[in-house]
Amino acid sequence: MEQVDGVEKVGKYINNWNKCLEQKDLTGMNREYNKIKKKLENLLPIENTIQEARSIENIQTLIKNKGNTLENISEDELKLAKII
């Protein structure tokens, strides 16, 4: 729940920052940016989890496209699928 709350708050801070930008309120922009930065520190673990899940998704897609076998996949293709 803490992660969900954090994501929601970052969304709110982003909206506030955009409003400050429209109003050319640099003080407000800095205030909201600092809030965003602080929350993002707590959300970093979820970002890593999402990146790992995307990597797995890419590898699974590669396997499927190569005939559902690992034998047709080169090491370079596997490394690239992990990176993308």
Secondary structure as UniProt FT lines:
FT   HELIX           2..22
FT   TURN            23..24
FT   HELIX           26..65
FT   TURN            66..67
FT   TURN            71..72
FT   HELIX           75..83
//
